[in-house]
Amino acid sequence: MEIRFVPPDLRRLDLLRSEAMALSFFEDERPLRGALGLADWRLCGFLSRQIEAGRARGELGEVLLVPARGRLTPDKIFVFGLGPRARFGADILDAVLDTMFDVLTCAQVRTSVLAIPGRSVELIPAKDAMRALLRAARRRPETDEVTLVDVPEAQKAMAQILEQERRRARASWVGPEP
């Protein structure tokens, strides 16, 4: 799987070519932040209106498919609930990332833009977030390309973990028998 990075900036997100976005929010997160807040802005507050109307709550396990309506490059925006912010931890991060990859796989999405849950409000360190993402991605090899949305400082920390993983993979690779 190819992993790329992009900062949380509307102009940069507009330039991305992907099939879907996978974003998340906490049930007690208002206003929406990070990539989901930017997507909501681009959708003229559609997500905020869904929350206000009670059609989206941010409960753990909740999954919504939001139409991009031509306002964002991807056709599909999958939104995942994270539950209350105070309960968020590594176990919930792992479960939500597994769900994200399961949903993207079921929707036959090969290229996606993803914001790692909890990163927009810095509830999980960047390096731990990248390790969790790599664990989830290993279980779903169907994904070809993921573009991660995060701030440049976090991208640097994540890139270090990604490079360590690549080195480990190269070191353990055994070529074909002669």
N, C-alpha and C positions, 0 to 999 in steps of 0.2 A: 504494500500500500504506500502510495506517495502522500506525504504530509507536507502541507505548505502553511504559511502564516500570513495573516493580514491584520492590520490594526482596526479597532472599532471606529471606522470612519465611513460615513454614507457614500462618499464619492468612490472610495476604494471598494466597498461592497457592491456598488453599482457596476463595477468593471468585471466582477467575477462571473465566470461561466460555470454553472453547476446545475444539477437537476433538482436539488432540494436544499433547504436549510433545516437544521435541527437545533432548536433553541429551547431554553427552559426558564422557569420563574418560580419563585416561592409564593406560597399562598398569602404571605404577609408582606410582599414586596410591592410597594407603590411609591412612586411611579416605577414603571418598568425600566430596567437599566441595561446597560451593555448592548449587545447585538440585538436582543429582543426589543429594547427601547428604540433602537434605530429602525428596526423593521416596522414597529408600530407607527413611528413617525412617517415612514414612507407609505404606510397603508392608511394614512390620515386618521390614526387613532382607532382603527378597527378592533385591534386586540383589547385596548382599554375599554371600549364599549362592550365587548363580550364579557369582560370581567365585571363591569358595572351592572350588566344585565344578569349576572349569575350563570352565564353559559360557560365560563371558564373560571376555575377557582384556584388553580395551582396546587391542587391536592396531589400527594404522592401517588404515582401510578396513572395520573390523568394524562391522556395523549389527545391532542387536537390536530386536525389537519386544517390549515388556514389557506384559502386561495390567495395567491399573490396578485391576481387581477391585473397583471401587466405592470404593476408598480415596482416589482423587484424582478431581477433576472431569473431566479429559479421559479418553476411552476408551482412548487409545493413548499409550504412552510409547516414543519411539524413542531408543535410546541408541547413540552413535557413539564408536568407539575413536579415540584420538588418537596411539597409539604411545607411545614413551618421552618423558618430559617434556623431557629434555635435547635432543632433536631438534626440538622444537616451534619453529616460526617462521612468518613470514607466508605462505610457500608452503603449509605444511600447513593453516594457518587457512583460506586461500582454498579449498583442495581440500575440506576438511571442510564448510565452509559451502555449497559447491556441492552436495555430496552430501546435506546436510541438506535443501536446497530441492528437489533432485531427488526424494528419498524422500517428502517432504511432498506434492509435486505428484503423484507416482505414486499416493499413497494418497488423493488428492483432498481433502486437508486445506486449508481456506481460512483458518482461524483457528488460531494456534498460540502456545504459550509456548515461548520459546527462550532458552537461556543460551549466549552466544557462547563458543566453545571457547577455553580458556586464561585466561578472565577470572576464574574462581573462585580461581585461584592467582596472579593478576596477572602472567602471563607476557607479556601484550600490553597496552599502554596502551589506555585506554577509547576515545580518539579514533581510534586505528588500528583498533581492533575495529569501531567503527561504520562507518568507511570500507569495511572489508572486507565487512561485512554488506550495505551498500548496493550494492556492486559485485555481490555474489551475487544480491541481490534483483532487480536490474535485469534479470538474465538469466531470471528466473522471475516474470513478472507475474501468474501465476495465484494467488498468495497475496494475500489481502485484508487480513489483520490479523496482526501479530506483537506479542506482549508480551514484552519483553526483561527478564530477571531479572538485576539487578546492584545493587550498593550505591548509595546516593543520590549520593555524590561522583562516581562514574563516570557515573551517569545525567545529571548536569549537563553533564559533558564531552561525552557522546554527544549530548545535546540540542542543543548548540552546532553540532556537525557536521551534525545533521539539519536544523537551521534554515538553515545555509549552503546545503545541498543544495536545500532548498525555494526559497530565494531565487534560486539559479542556475536552477532549473527554471522559475520564474515569469518571470525575465528572458529566457530563451531561447524561451519559448512564443510562437508566432505564431498568432493567432486565425484564424478562418475568413475567407476572402476575401469582400469585400463584393459 
